[in-house]
Every structure is written in C-alpha cells, then in structure tokens.
Amino acid sequence: MRRAILAGVAALGMVAGVYLFSGGDQQGVMVDVLVPPLDAEEQQGAELYARNCASCHGDNGAGREAVGPPLVHIIYEPSHHPDGAFYAAVQLGVRAHHWEYGDMPRQSHVTEPEITQIIAYIRALQRANGIH
C-alpha cells in the first residue's frame, strides 16, 4: 500500500513537473524549496532526512530559524561543501562556522549508506533550486 502511494505521488510529480512542497510546520522556515520528482534513491533519502535531519534543518532542507541552517542554500553547493563534508558532519559533528546555531553534534545512529541516500536527496533539492 505504501509503495502504491509513493508511486502515485511520484507519478503526480512527473506529470506536474517541479512543484513547491510546503511541508508540515512552516514556522521558522528560512527558504522556500522547490521539490522535484525524486528517483528511488532520492525518495529513500527524503524519508531518512525526515527522520534524522528535518528537526534541525527543516522540511526539505529549508532550515529552521534559531534551530538549524537551510541545506538548500548556496553555502552548501558542491564546490564549497562537497559530499565528504556532509559525511564528516554526520559522522564526526561539525563546529559552527557559517551560521550562529552552535556546533552540530555527530549523528552516530545514521549509517554511511543512509548518509549517501540523504546526500542524494539534498543534492536533488539543490539542483532543483539552482544550486549546482
């Protein structure tokens, strides 16, 4: 049933093209994010992101005021923050350096294969929003 629902959502996205996803609680959202149709890996990354990252970085990487920065932001473009920076941030934590939210603690419960899928999702969002 869940797969059928996901397939329907994906098909709707393909027919409609790129659409704006408003997500859940929009309080404190820092950027508007266009969400493209997602392939299977990106969809899995979206689910993992929602479980592990959204509480700080907001729905679809839009950020949360006073909580965590948006990942759909030019600061996180691949030439400035390559995929390795995301792996390091999740596995080791990262000292605050672009934003004033404090340090990001390591997320040791997120596995390397899960990080790969989350990165695929973030990069898809970035591309859909003009960040290459």
All heavy atoms as an XYZ file, in Angstrom:
1000
protein
N       0.825     -1.188      0.000
C       0.000      0.000      0.000
C       0.876      1.262      0.000
O       0.629      2.172     -0.759
C      -0.917     -0.044      1.230
C      -1.691      1.207      1.458
S      -3.229      1.099      0.581
C      -4.072      2.473      1.255
N       1.905      1.267      0.885
C       2.777      2.428      0.966
C       3.506      2.670     -0.353
O       3.637      3.802     -0.803
C       3.774      2.233      2.096
C       4.641      3.441      2.324
C       5.484      3.263      3.548
N       6.319      4.431      3.710
C       7.311      4.523      4.531
N       7.596      3.509      5.314
N       8.040      5.605      4.621
N       3.970      1.571     -0.979
C       4.655      1.705     -2.273
C       3.716      2.265     -3.341
O       4.119      3.069     -4.168
C       5.224      0.367     -2.723
C       6.434     -0.051     -1.939
C       6.971     -1.367     -2.480
N       7.945     -1.932     -1.599
C       9.252     -1.838     -1.786
N       9.714     -1.223     -2.838
N      10.077     -2.367     -0.920
N       2.453      1.828     -3.311
C       1.480      2.331     -4.282
C       1.254      3.822     -4.085
O       1.166      4.583     -5.058
C       0.163      1.567     -4.153
N       1.183      4.244     -2.830
C       1.007      5.668     -2.550
C       2.218      6.454     -3.033
O       2.081      7.487     -3.685
C       0.765      5.892     -1.042
C      -0.607      5.327     -0.651
C       0.858      7.374     -0.687
C      -0.860      5.276      0.835
N       3.427      5.949     -2.728
C       4.646      6.630     -3.165
C       4.733      6.691     -4.687
O       5.132      7.704     -5.247
C       5.884      5.939     -2.592
C       6.087      6.090     -1.090
C       7.285      5.263     -0.629
C       6.271      7.540     -0.712
N       4.351      5.595     -5.341
C       4.368      5.584     -6.809
C       3.389      6.615     -7.358
O       3.680      7.304     -8.333
C       4.034      4.190     -7.327
N       2.225      6.716     -6.737
C       1.232      7.703     -7.166
C       1.740      9.123     -6.991
O       1.569      9.977     -7.856
N       2.379      9.380     -5.871
C       2.940     10.701     -5.621
C       4.023     11.011     -6.642
O       4.084     12.106     -7.191
C       3.485     10.797     -4.175
C       4.299     12.064     -3.982
C       2.351     10.742     -3.173
N       4.888     10.032     -6.926
C       5.953     10.234     -7.908
C       5.365     10.505     -9.290
O       5.828     11.391    -10.006
C       6.881      9.024     -7.950
N       4.340      9.753     -9.653
C       3.710      9.952    -10.963
C       3.082     11.335    -11.053
O       3.207     12.021    -12.067
C       2.660      8.870    -11.208
N       2.415     11.757     -9.996
C       1.824     13.085     -9.972
C       2.903     14.147    -10.145
O       2.736     15.099    -10.897
C       1.059     13.307     -8.669
C       0.416     14.680     -8.481
C      -0.596     14.930     -9.596
C      -0.253     14.769     -7.137
N       4.044     13.944     -9.464
C       5.148     14.878     -9.581
C       5.685     14.944    -10.996
O       6.010     16.009    -11.494
N       5.760     13.786    -11.671
C       6.255     13.762    -13.051
C       5.300     14.482    -13.990
O       5.725     15.193    -14.888
C       6.458     12.326    -13.512
C       7.637     11.670    -12.879
S       7.762      9.963    -13.465
C       9.121      9.405    -12.480
N       4.017     14.296    -13.774
C       3.029     14.953    -14.625
C       3.037     16.456    -14.381
O       2.991     17.254    -15.303
C       1.614     14.377    -14.366
C       0.553     15.197    -15.068
C       1.548     12.924    -14.821
N       3.111     16.831    -13.124
C       3.039     18.244    -12.770
C       4.370     18.960    -12.955
O       4.411     20.176    -12.964
C       2.580     18.382    -11.322
N       5.442     18.209    -13.097
C       6.764     18.819    -13.176
C       7.259     19.138    -11.781
O       6.898     18.484    -10.825
N       8.033     20.162    -11.671
C       8.568     20.568    -10.382
C       7.482     21.333     -9.634
O       6.816     22.182    -10.192
C       9.818     21.455    -10.584
C      10.352     21.952     -9.256
C      10.879     20.691    -11.346
N       7.317     21.023     -8.346
C       6.267     21.673     -7.577
C       6.828     22.187     -6.264
O       7.879     21.761     -5.807
C       5.112     20.712     -7.325
C       5.511     19.460     -6.572
C       5.361     19.388     -5.196
C       6.066     18.364     -7.249
C       5.751     18.245     -4.518
C       6.450     17.236     -6.565
C       6.288     17.180     -5.209
O       6.661     16.070     -4.523
N       6.106     23.091     -5.663
C       6.520     23.637     -4.385
C       5.877     22.833     -3.283
O       4.666     22.683     -3.235
C       6.091     25.109     -4.285
C       6.499     25.843     -3.011
C       8.034     25.893     -2.936
C       5.935     27.242     -3.015
N       6.699     22.290     -2.411
C       6.201     21.483     -1.300
C       6.236     22.336     -0.050
O       7.265     22.825      0.344
C       7.081     20.247     -1.106
C       6.632     19.375      0.016
C       5.533     18.552     -0.142
C       7.303     19.383      1.218
C       5.117     17.736      0.880
C       6.891     18.570      2.259
C       5.801     17.750      2.095
N       5.101     22.510      0.557
C       5.048     23.381      1.720
C       5.411     22.666      3.003
O       5.684     23.297      4.008
C       3.655     23.992      1.844
O       2.684     22.977      1.999
N       5.412     21.342      3.010
C       5.813     20.598      4.187
C       4.839     20.752      5.329
O       3.725     21.220      5.178
N       5.272     20.355      6.507
C       4.419     20.405      7.681
C       4.434     21.781      8.306
O       3.989     22.760      7.735
N       4.976     21.889      9.489
C       5.027     23.131     10.230
C       5.962     24.100      9.522
O       7.151     23.868      9.414
C       5.524     22.832     11.643
C       5.706     24.088     12.470
O       5.176     25.140     12.084
O       6.363     23.997     13.519
N       5.426     25.210      9.049
C       6.223     26.174      8.303
C       6.766     27.288      9.179
O       7.412     28.196      8.694
C       5.392     26.747      7.147
C       5.130     25.729      6.068
C       6.403     25.235      5.436
O       7.147     25.996      4.841
N       6.689     23.965      5.574
N       6.489     27.252     10.475
C       7.001     28.268     11.376
C       8.519     28.231     11.372
O       9.132     27.188     11.555
C       6.482     28.026     12.781
C       6.906     29.095     13.758
C       6.316     28.860     15.128
O       5.595     27.907     15.344
N       6.641     29.739     16.049
N       9.124     29.374     11.146
C      10.573     29.459     11.190
C      11.294     28.997      9.939
O      12.514     28.904      9.935
N      10.560     28.707      8.859
C      11.192     28.283      7.610
C      12.038     29.433      7.073
O      11.610     30.580      7.049
C      10.130     27.862      6.571
C      10.739     27.693      5.189
C       9.447     26.599      7.015
N      13.248     29.124      6.652
C      14.183     30.151      6.206
C      14.178     30.378      4.697
O      14.435     31.493      4.250
C      15.578     29.789      6.684
C      15.678     29.737      8.207
S      17.282     29.184      8.794
C      18.300     30.570      8.319
N      13.939     29.327      3.910
C      13.913     29.456      2.450
C      12.758     28.623      1.887
O      12.371     27.617      2.475
C      15.243     28.997      1.800
C      16.399     29.879      2.236
C      15.542     27.552      2.091
N      12.217     29.068      0.765
C      11.231     28.259      0.050
C      11.995     27.254     -0.798
O      12.987     27.606     -1.439
C      10.368     29.131     -0.866
C       9.400     30.006     -0.085
O       8.943     29.567      0.996
O       9.112     31.123     -0.544
N      11.538     26.029     -0.802
C      12.245     24.968     -1.520
C      11.317     24.326     -2.537
O      10.228     23.874     -2.197
C      12.775     23.889     -0.539
C      13.432     22.754     -1.296
C      13.737     24.510      0.461
N      11.777     24.300     -3.769
C      11.101     23.577     -4.836
C      11.536     22.126     -4.743
O      12.736     21.844     -4.688
C      11.576     24.150     -6.168
C      10.586     24.506     -7.249
C       9.381     25.222     -6.727
C      11.273     25.279     -8.339
N      10.600     21.192     -4.711
C      10.934     19.768     -4.619
C      10.627     19.115     -5.967
O       9.483     19.119     -6.406
C      10.134     19.069     -3.493
C      10.482     17.594     -3.439
C      10.404     19.733     -2.154
N      11.644     18.544     -6.619
C      11.432     17.905     -7.915
C      10.897     16.488     -7.741
O      10.907     15.949     -6.636
C      12.851     17.858     -8.492
C      13.695     17.629     -7.275
C      13.046     18.465     -6.193
N      10.468     15.867     -8.817
C      10.183     14.429     -8.747
C      11.484     13.726     -8.335
O      12.569     14.115     -8.773
C       9.793     14.058    -10.172
C       9.386     15.350    -10.797
C      10.219     16.413    -10.147
N      11.375     12.743     -7.487
C      12.553     12.063     -6.949
C      12.652     10.640     -7.465
O      11.636      9.952     -7.574
C      12.474     12.042     -5.416
C      12.340     13.396     -4.724
C      12.065     13.210     -3.237
C      13.578     14.250     -4.950
N      13.883     10.191     -7.742
C      14.069      8.786     -8.095
C      14.042      7.963     -6.804
O      13.896      8.505     -5.705
C      15.348      8.578     -8.918
C      16.648      8.825     -8.163
O      16.677      8.746     -6.908
O      17.671      9.076     -8.830
N      14.194      6.666     -6.915
C      14.057      5.767     -5.761
C      15.075      6.082     -4.662
O      14.720      6.133     -3.479
C      14.184      4.312     -6.201
N      16.338      6.301     -5.032
C      17.357      6.601     -4.022
C      17.069      7.936     -3.341
O      17.182      8.064     -2.117
C      18.754      6.626     -4.634
C      19.828      6.923     -3.586
C      21.237      6.996     -4.144
O      21.426      7.505     -5.263
O      22.141      6.542     -3.435
N      16.678      8.925     -4.128
C      16.371     10.236     -3.563
C      15.144     10.171     -2.655
O      15.117     10.826     -1.607
C      16.158     11.251     -4.691
C      17.415     11.511     -5.499
C      17.157     12.131     -6.854
O      15.978     12.250     -7.284
O      18.153     12.499     -7.513
N      14.149      9.388     -3.029
C      12.960      9.224     -2.191
C      13.331      8.567     -0.865
O      12.860      8.978      0.187
C      11.885      8.403     -2.915
C      10.602      8.239     -2.106
C       9.925      9.554     -1.767
O       9.788     10.435     -2.608
N       9.512      9.708     -0.535
N      14.181      7.545     -0.920
C      14.647      6.918      0.317
C      15.420      7.936      1.149
O      15.263      8.006      2.367
C      15.530      5.697      0.009
C      15.997      4.971      1.247
C      14.867      4.361      2.067
O      13.873      3.896      1.518
N      15.017      4.367      3.368
N      16.235      8.746      0.494
C      16.963      9.804      1.187
C      16.032     10.812      1.831
O      16.286     11.295      2.937
N      14.915     11.118      1.150
C      13.925     12.045      1.711
C      13.333     11.488      3.000
O      13.150     12.221      3.985
C      12.822     12.316      0.691
N      13.038     10.198      3.001
C      12.479      9.565      4.201
C      13.502      9.562      5.335
O      13.163      9.860      6.490
C      12.010      8.157      3.871
C      10.820      8.139      2.927
C      10.498      6.757      2.388
O      10.991      5.748      2.932
O       9.728      6.695      1.406
N      14.755      9.254      5.011
C      15.811      9.261      6.021
C      16.062     10.678      6.532
O      16.257     10.892      7.733
C      17.098      8.666      5.448
C      17.053      7.167      5.179
C      18.202      6.752      4.271
C      17.076      6.399      6.499
N      16.058     11.629      5.626
C      16.233     13.033      6.003
C      15.122     13.455      6.973
O      15.394     14.080      8.013
C      16.227     13.932      4.759
C      16.309     15.398      5.107
C      17.536     16.034      5.199
C      15.160     16.131      5.384
C      17.620     17.371      5.561
C      15.232     17.461      5.754
C      16.455     18.078      5.838
O      16.536     19.396      6.208
N      13.884     13.123      6.652
C      12.753     13.499      7.507
C      12.923     12.940      8.920
O      12.616     13.624      9.906
C      11.446     13.024      6.888
N      13.428     11.729      9.030
C      13.607     11.083     10.343
C      14.823     11.602     11.104
O      14.817     11.610     12.335
C      13.746      9.569     10.187
C      12.445      8.872      9.874
C      12.518      7.374     10.135
N      13.624      6.697      9.490
C      13.542      6.014      8.353
N      12.392      5.924      7.718
N      14.599      5.414      7.852
N      15.870     11.984     10.391
C      17.144     12.268     11.049
C      17.626     13.713     10.982
O      18.495     14.084     11.768
C      18.238     11.378     10.441
C      17.980      9.924     10.689
O      18.076      9.458     11.812
N      17.617      9.189      9.642
N      17.114     14.504     10.064
C      17.689     15.826      9.826
C      16.689     16.977      9.933
O      17.065     18.099     10.288
C      18.320     15.878      8.431
S      19.395     14.494      8.027
N      15.438     16.720      9.588
C      14.444     17.787      9.469
C      14.186     18.529     10.773
O      13.856     19.720     10.745
C      13.133     17.236      8.904
N      14.345     17.870     11.905
C      14.066     18.554     13.170
C      14.972     19.775     13.363
O      14.565     20.742     14.000
C      14.182     17.598     14.355
O      15.498     17.110     14.478
N      16.157     19.753     12.797
C      17.058     20.907     12.875
C      17.120     21.692     11.563
O      17.074     22.915     11.562
C      18.466     20.463     13.252
S      18.586     19.806     14.925
N      17.248     20.974     10.441
C      17.453     21.628      9.144
C      16.159     21.906      8.392
O      16.202     22.402      7.269
C      18.407     20.792      8.277
C      19.791     20.763      8.819
N      20.646     21.843      8.750
C      20.482     19.795      9.471
C      21.800     21.534      9.324
N      21.724     20.299      9.771
N      15.013     21.612      8.993
C      13.725     21.941      8.406
C      13.287     20.974      7.329
O      14.084     20.201      6.791
N      11.989     21.009      7.032
C      11.434     20.186      5.963
C      12.149     20.517      4.660
O      12.355     21.689      4.333
C       9.933     20.449      5.793
C       9.108     19.952      6.964
O       9.590     19.083      7.719
O       7.970     20.447      7.121
N      12.557     19.495      3.944
C      13.184     19.654      2.629
C      14.400     20.573      2.632
O      14.686     21.232      1.649
C      12.160     20.150      1.604
C      10.992     19.215      1.498
O      11.167     18.011      1.374
N       9.785     19.743      1.600
N      15.125     20.618      3.740
C      16.342     21.419      3.802
C      16.106     22.912      3.824
O      17.012     23.689      3.508
N      14.911     23.353      4.226
C      14.558     24.769      4.214
C      15.072     25.533      5.426
O      14.920     26.746      5.501
C      13.034     24.923      4.116
N      15.679     24.837      6.386
C      16.188     25.484      7.586
C      15.083     25.762      8.588
O      13.893     25.694      8.268
N      15.493     26.055      9.812
C      14.564     26.434     10.875
C      15.192     27.580     11.658
O      16.254     27.408     12.255
C      14.271     25.259     11.800
C      13.470     24.170     11.101
C      12.980     23.096     12.032
N      12.126     23.655     13.061
C      12.066     23.178     14.303
N      12.786     22.144     14.666
N      11.272     23.739     15.191
N      14.551     28.729     11.625
C      15.046     29.899     12.351
C      15.397     29.522     13.780
O      14.628     28.834     14.447
C      13.990     31.013     12.360
C      13.832     31.724     11.049
C      14.994     32.646     10.707
O      15.806     32.999     11.590
O      15.083     33.006      9.530
N      16.536     29.967     14.230
C      17.026     29.771     15.598
C      17.288     28.297     15.954
O      17.535     27.980     17.097
C      16.068     30.396     16.613
N      17.220     27.399     14.968
C      17.447     25.980     15.247
C      18.575     25.432     14.384
O      19.545     24.886     14.900
C      16.160     25.145     15.035
C      16.425     23.676     15.324
C      15.028     25.668     15.900
N      18.443     25.526     13.047
C      19.461     24.981     12.156
C      19.373     25.595     10.770
O      18.305     26.016     10.338
N      20.498     25.648     10.058
C      20.543     26.310      8.761
C      19.877     25.514      7.640
O      19.754     24.295      7.720
C      22.043     26.429      8.491
C      22.633     25.265      9.194
C      21.801     25.099     10.447
N      19.485     26.220      6.583
C      18.959     25.541      5.404
C      20.096     24.856      4.649
O      21.184     25.415      4.513
C      18.362     26.684      4.573
C      19.181     27.875      4.945
C      19.546     27.677      6.397
N      19.838     23.653      4.172
C      20.828     22.952      3.350
C      20.623     23.251      1.871
O      21.512     23.009      1.059
C      20.757     21.447      3.618
C      21.088     21.061      5.066
C      20.914     19.556      5.270
C      22.483     21.512      5.451
N      19.465     23.771      1.528
C      19.220     24.246      0.168
C      19.587     25.727      0.182
O      18.757     26.622      0.301
C      17.754     24.009     -0.265
C      17.531     24.520     -1.676
C      17.429     22.516     -0.191
N      20.885     25.936      0.130
C      21.467     27.274      0.237
C      22.802     27.251     -0.501
O      23.509     26.238     -0.482
C      21.667     27.617      1.716
C      22.032     29.034      1.959
N      23.303     29.524      1.767
C      21.271     30.079      2.391
C      23.319     30.813      2.063
N      22.103     31.174      2.446
N      23.160     28.362     -1.093
C      24.383     28.448     -1.892
C      25.624     28.066     -1.070
O      26.608     27.549     -1.619
C      24.534     29.867     -2.515
C      25.602     29.874     -3.609
C      24.790     30.906     -1.461
C      25.222     29.134     -4.850
N      25.592     28.273      0.228
C      26.739     27.896      1.072
C      27.052     26.405      0.941
O      28.202     26.000      1.026
C      26.481     28.270      2.549
C      26.614     29.780      2.722
C      27.432     27.539      3.485
C      26.298     30.275      4.118
N      26.012     25.599      0.717
C      26.214     24.151      0.674
C      26.332     23.599     -0.744
O      26.229     22.393     -0.943
C      25.094     23.451      1.451
C      25.133     23.861      2.900
C      24.228     24.770      3.405
C      26.127     23.383      3.747
C      24.286     25.193      4.732
C      26.209     23.798      5.066
C      25.284     24.702      5.546
O      25.362     25.122      6.848
N      26.617     24.485     -1.715
C      26.819     23.993     -3.071
C      28.002     23.020     -3.086
O      28.921     23.126     -2.266
C      27.034     25.145     -4.051
C      28.346     25.869     -3.891
C      28.496     27.015     -4.860
O      27.884     26.988     -5.945
O      29.243     27.952     -4.540
N      27.980     22.062     -4.010
C      29.014     21.015     -4.030
C      30.445     21.537     -4.103
O      31.353     20.916     -3.541
C      28.665     20.189     -5.268
C      27.199     20.381     -5.428
C      26.935     21.806     -4.999
N      30.688     22.683     -4.740
C      32.059     23.180     -4.834
C      32.560     23.759     -3.507
O      33.767     23.862     -3.299
C      32.181     24.237     -5.936
O      31.420     25.380     -5.603
N      31.661     24.099     -2.611
C      32.070     24.638     -1.308
C      31.959     23.587     -0.198
O      32.794     23.548      0.699
C      31.242     25.872     -0.944
C      31.706     26.553      0.303
N      32.915     27.202      0.382
C      31.129     26.666      1.510
C      33.057     27.695      1.612
N      31.998     27.383      2.309
N      30.901     22.799     -0.242
C      30.703     21.690      0.704
C      30.482     20.418     -0.110
O      29.336     20.046     -0.393
C      29.494     21.952      1.611
C      29.776     22.893      2.726
N      29.682     24.253      2.581
C      30.153     22.669      4.010
C      29.980     24.836      3.727
N      30.275     23.898      4.609
N      31.562     19.747     -0.511
C      31.401     18.505     -1.270
C      30.741     17.434     -0.392
O      30.580     17.606      0.819
C      32.826     18.123     -1.651
C      33.684     18.808     -0.657
C      32.957     20.060     -0.243
N      30.392     16.337     -1.013
C      29.713     15.255     -0.279
C      30.491     14.844      0.967
O      29.896     14.551      2.008
C      29.496     14.047     -1.190
C      28.502     14.332     -2.309
O      27.910     15.436     -2.341
O      28.327     13.443     -3.158
N      31.808     14.839      0.891
C      32.625     14.465      2.038
C      32.367     15.331      3.260
O      32.477     14.865      4.399
N      32.025     16.593      3.048
C      31.721     17.485      4.172
C      30.449     17.029      4.884
O      30.351     17.127      6.116
C      31.576     18.922      3.680
N      29.481     16.520      4.128
C      28.252     16.013      4.734
C      28.533     14.733      5.517
O      28.024     14.559      6.628
C      27.173     15.772      3.677
C      26.544     17.046      3.167
C      27.019     17.667      2.024
C      25.475     17.620      3.832
C      26.446     18.834      1.549
C      24.890     18.786      3.367
C      25.380     19.406      2.223
N      29.335     13.841      4.936
C      29.707     12.619      5.661
C      30.391     12.988      6.980
O      30.061     12.451      8.036
C      30.656     11.736      4.838
C      30.000     10.978      3.723
C      30.141     11.395      2.404
C      29.249      9.838      3.982
C      29.550     10.702      1.369
C      28.654      9.131      2.947
C      28.808      9.568      1.647
O      28.201      8.876      0.619
N      31.353     13.897      6.919
C      32.094     14.293      8.118
C      31.177     14.929      9.153
O      31.287     14.634     10.350
C      33.232     15.248      7.740
N      30.275     15.793      8.710
C      29.369     16.453      9.647
C      28.511     15.437     10.391
O      28.339     15.523     11.607
C      28.487     17.454      8.907
N      27.993     14.462      9.661
C      27.132     13.456     10.287
C      27.950     12.526     11.181
O      27.569     12.245     12.315
C      26.357     12.651      9.220
C      25.572     11.518      9.862
C      25.419     13.572      8.432
N      29.075     12.058     10.697
C      29.856     11.063     11.426
C      30.681     11.641     12.574
O      30.914     10.966     13.565
C      30.778     10.318     10.451
C      30.012      9.489      9.454
C      30.905      8.898      8.371
O      31.901      9.486      7.966
N      30.534      7.718      7.887
N      31.137     12.889     12.421
C      32.039     13.470     13.414
C      31.460     14.676     14.147
O      31.995     15.097     15.167
C      33.350     13.901     12.729
C      34.082     12.828     11.945
C      35.243     13.439     11.164
C      34.556     11.730     12.881
N      30.412     15.248     13.566
C      29.923     16.526     14.063
C      30.714     17.626     13.376
O      31.699     17.364     12.676
N      30.288     18.859     13.569
C      30.996     19.970     12.929
C      30.881     21.208     13.811
O      29.854     21.450     14.435
C      30.458     20.230     11.496
C      29.028     20.730     11.511
C      31.339     21.182     10.738
N      31.966     21.932     13.867
C      31.999     23.189     14.599
C      31.250     24.246     13.802
O      31.374     24.311     12.573
C      33.470     23.610     14.758
C      33.815     24.211     16.062
C      35.324     24.395     16.217
N      36.051     24.547     14.968
C      36.445     25.708     14.460
N      36.212     26.824     15.096
N      37.092     25.749     13.324
N      30.482     25.077     14.465
C      29.756     26.158     13.790
C      30.761     27.052     13.071
O      31.772     27.441     13.652
C      28.958     26.955     14.805
N      30.490     27.345     11.792
C      31.407     28.202     11.068
C      30.738     29.135     10.065
O      31.300     30.151      9.720
C      32.520     27.383     10.391
C      32.037     26.334      9.458
N      31.481     25.159      9.886
C      32.033     26.279      8.117
C      31.149     24.423      8.835
N      31.477     25.088      7.757
N      29.552     28.826      9.585
C      28.852     29.729      8.675
C      27.642     30.374      9.344
O      27.192     31.424      8.923
C      28.353     28.985      7.425
C      29.441     28.591      6.483
N      30.239     29.492      5.826
C      29.876     27.370      6.087
C      31.101     28.855      5.066
N      30.906     27.567      5.209
N      27.094     29.719     10.314
C      25.857     30.148     10.964
C      26.084     30.211     12.472
O      27.012     29.598     12.987
C      24.735     29.143     10.677
C      24.541     28.836      9.227
C      25.152     27.846      8.512
C      23.692     29.508      8.306
N      24.717     27.850      7.214
C      23.827     28.864      7.048
C      22.823     30.581      8.407
C      23.115     29.262      5.926
C      22.111     30.973      7.282
C      22.255     30.327      6.060
N      25.210     30.880     13.165
C      25.346     31.027     14.613
C      24.352     30.144     15.367
O      23.656     30.604     16.269
C      25.172     32.491     14.999
C      26.269     33.369     14.429
C      26.160     34.810     14.863
O      25.438     35.115     15.824
O      26.812     35.640     14.219
N      24.287     28.872     15.013
C      23.373     27.951     15.680
C      24.088     27.054     16.674
O      23.483     26.204     17.294
C      22.660     27.047     14.660
C      21.795     27.818     13.712
C      22.149     27.952     12.376
C      20.620     28.409     14.144
C      21.362     28.658     11.498
C      19.829     29.126     13.278
C      20.200     29.254     11.954
O      19.422     29.958     11.096
N      25.367     27.198     16.780
C      26.143     26.312     17.626
C      26.657     25.134     16.819
O      26.382     24.992     15.621
N      27.409     24.289     17.462
C      28.001     23.136     16.800
C      26.945     22.081     16.492
O      25.976     21.934     17.232
C      29.068     22.509     17.693
C      30.216     23.459     17.990
O      30.374     24.464     17.265
O      30.950     23.200     18.961
N      27.170     21.345     15.413
C      26.304     20.215     15.089
C      26.914     18.969     15.726
O      28.061     18.624     15.434
C      26.212     20.009     13.579
C      25.353     18.816     13.202
S      25.302     18.566     11.414
C      25.041     16.793     11.367
N      26.170     18.290     16.586
C      26.710     17.064     17.178
C      26.738     15.931     16.155
O      25.961     15.925     15.191
C      25.738     16.746     18.311
C      24.460     17.401     17.914
C      24.841     18.602     17.089
N      27.633     14.988     16.353
C      27.680     13.831     15.460
C      26.358     13.074     15.570
O      25.690     13.088     16.605
C      28.873     12.944     15.774
C      28.799     12.244     17.112
C      30.108     11.560     17.461
N      30.307     10.402     16.631
C      30.299      9.158     17.081
N      30.137      8.914     18.365
N      30.472      8.156     16.276
N      26.014     12.412     14.502
C      24.769     11.639     14.424
C      25.144     10.175     14.202
O      24.947      9.614     13.128
C      23.881     12.176     13.296
C      23.574     13.661     13.392
C      22.795     14.008     14.635
O      21.762     13.411     14.932
N      23.299     14.967     15.404
N      25.697      9.559     15.221
C      26.279      8.225     15.091
C      25.256      7.146     14.739
O      25.631      6.076     14.271
C      27.022      7.843     16.374
O      26.148      7.892     17.482
N      23.980      7.422     14.921
C      22.949      6.443     14.591
C      22.669      6.361     13.088
O      22.028      5.430     12.625
C      21.652      6.764     15.344
C      21.082      8.097     14.965
N      21.596      9.286     15.459
C      20.073      8.429     14.143
C      20.911     10.288     14.952
N      19.979      9.804     14.143
N      23.161      7.323     12.315
C      22.946      7.338     10.861
C      24.119      6.621     10.202
O      25.275      6.999     10.384
C      22.817      8.782     10.332
C      22.539      8.772      8.833
C      21.720      9.538     11.075
N      23.813      5.580      9.434
C      24.856      4.773      8.805
C      25.401      5.450      7.544
O      24.755      6.328      6.970
C      24.331      3.382      8.424
O      23.361      3.541      7.373
C      23.715      2.664      9.624
N      26.562      5.001      7.097
C      27.155      5.561      5.887
C      26.250      5.384      4.662
O      26.077      6.341      3.895
C      28.536      4.966      5.641
C      29.307      5.730      4.586
C      30.787      5.402      4.578
O      31.391      5.301      5.652
O      31.314      5.253      3.461
N      25.653      4.193      4.440
C      24.733      4.073      3.300
C      23.529      5.028      3.419
O      23.056      5.558      2.406
C      24.278      2.614      3.349
C      25.378      1.897      4.076
C      25.893      2.886      5.082
N      23.067      5.264      4.629
C      21.954      6.208      4.815
C      22.406      7.633      4.507
O      21.658      8.400      3.880
C      21.416      6.125      6.247
C      20.682      4.840      6.525
C      20.301      4.658      7.985
O      20.991      5.195      8.883
O      19.301      3.953      8.230
N      23.623      7.983      4.911
C      24.152      9.313      4.595
C      24.205      9.504      3.083
O      23.839     10.555      2.565
C      25.557      9.518      5.217
C      25.495      9.435      6.733
C      26.141     10.871      4.788
C      26.864      9.340      7.403
N      24.627      8.469      2.371
C      24.697      8.535      0.904
C      23.332      8.861      0.317
O      23.214      9.705     -0.585
C      25.229      7.199      0.340
O      26.542      6.971      0.863
C      25.272      7.202     -1.179
N      22.294      8.217      0.810
C      20.941      8.470      0.302
C      20.447      9.862      0.691
O      19.795     10.540     -0.109
C      19.988      7.389      0.807
C      20.289      6.040      0.194
C      19.452      4.932      0.800
O      19.355      4.800      2.020
N      18.847      4.135     -0.064
N      20.771     10.303      1.893
C      20.389     11.649      2.312
C      21.068     12.692      1.432
O      20.440     13.657      0.992
C      20.717     11.874      3.809
C      19.801     11.004      4.685
C      20.589     13.352      4.173
C      20.216     10.930      6.146
N      22.349     12.484      1.144
C      23.075     13.414      0.279
C      22.447     13.442     -1.118
O      22.294     14.518     -1.709
C      24.573     13.055      0.204
C      25.238     13.313      1.559
C      25.277     13.844     -0.906
C      26.656     12.765      1.672
N      22.073     12.288     -1.645
C      21.424     12.252     -2.968
C      20.159     13.109     -2.956
O      19.887     13.851     -3.915
C      21.093     10.810     -3.356
N      19.397     13.019     -1.885
C      18.178     13.828     -1.749
C      18.509     15.318     -1.666
O      17.930     16.138     -2.389
C      17.414     13.362     -0.510
C      16.282     14.256     -0.098
C      15.181     14.442     -0.943
C      16.287     14.894      1.134
C      14.130     15.251     -0.560
C      15.229     15.698      1.520
C      14.155     15.877      0.671
O      13.113     16.679      1.060
N      19.471     15.684     -0.830
C      19.842     17.091     -0.682
C      20.344     17.650     -2.005
O      19.965     18.754     -2.410
C      20.908     17.266      0.425
C      20.290     16.960      1.790
C      21.498     18.686      0.402
C      21.313     16.795      2.905
N      21.173     16.890     -2.699
C      21.700     17.367     -3.988
C      20.572     17.525     -5.014
O      20.593     18.476     -5.816
C      22.797     16.447     -4.506
C      24.051     16.394     -3.640
C      24.683     17.744     -3.424
N      25.989     17.600     -2.765
C      26.588     18.540     -2.090
N      26.030     19.740     -1.965
N      27.752     18.341     -1.531
N      19.585     16.633     -5.013
C      18.439     16.778     -5.923
C      17.684     18.067     -5.611
O      17.278     18.794     -6.527
C      17.518     15.557     -5.809
N      17.472     18.335     -4.333
C      16.809     19.588     -3.942
C      17.619     20.791     -4.376
O      17.062     21.763     -4.916
C      16.623     19.633     -2.416
C      15.665     18.637     -1.792
C      15.721     18.742     -0.266
C      14.240     18.839     -2.294
N      18.916     20.730     -4.159
C      19.769     21.854     -4.539
C      19.703     22.112     -6.047
O      19.535     23.256     -6.477
C      21.214     21.605     -4.101
C      21.404     21.666     -2.606
C      22.810     21.307     -2.178
O      23.556     20.629     -2.889
N      23.181     21.745     -0.986
N      19.821     21.049     -6.840
C      19.768     21.217     -8.300
C      18.438     21.836     -8.720
O      18.400     22.744     -9.578
C      19.979     19.887     -9.015
C      21.414     19.394     -9.004
C      21.602     18.172     -9.890
N      20.754     17.049     -9.538
C      21.033     16.139     -8.609
N      22.177     16.214     -7.932
N      20.198     15.160     -8.366
N      17.337     21.375     -8.134
C      16.006     21.886     -8.484
C      15.858     23.363     -8.106
O      14.995     24.053     -8.645
C      14.927     21.066     -7.798
N      16.709     23.820     -7.209
C      16.639     25.203     -6.745
C      17.825     26.040     -7.228
O      18.152     27.076     -6.644
C      16.527     25.221     -5.221
C      15.160     24.754     -4.781
O      14.220     25.525     -4.710
N      15.018     23.446     -4.541
N      18.467     25.573     -8.306
C      19.512     26.354     -8.962
C      20.875     26.329     -8.302
O      21.728     27.156     -8.617
N      21.089     25.387     -7.391
C      22.383     25.273     -6.715
C      23.113     24.077     -7.309
O      22.662     22.947     -7.182
C      22.197     25.098     -5.195
C      21.445     26.295     -4.619
C      23.544     24.891     -4.518
C      20.961     26.100     -3.210
N      24.220     24.358     -7.992
C      24.943     23.279     -8.694
C      26.336     23.149     -8.179
O      27.208     23.768     -8.221
C      24.946     23.531    -10.199
C      23.557     23.621    -10.749
N      22.776     22.531    -11.014
C      22.787     24.698    -11.038
C      21.614     22.919    -11.475
N      21.584     24.222    -11.491
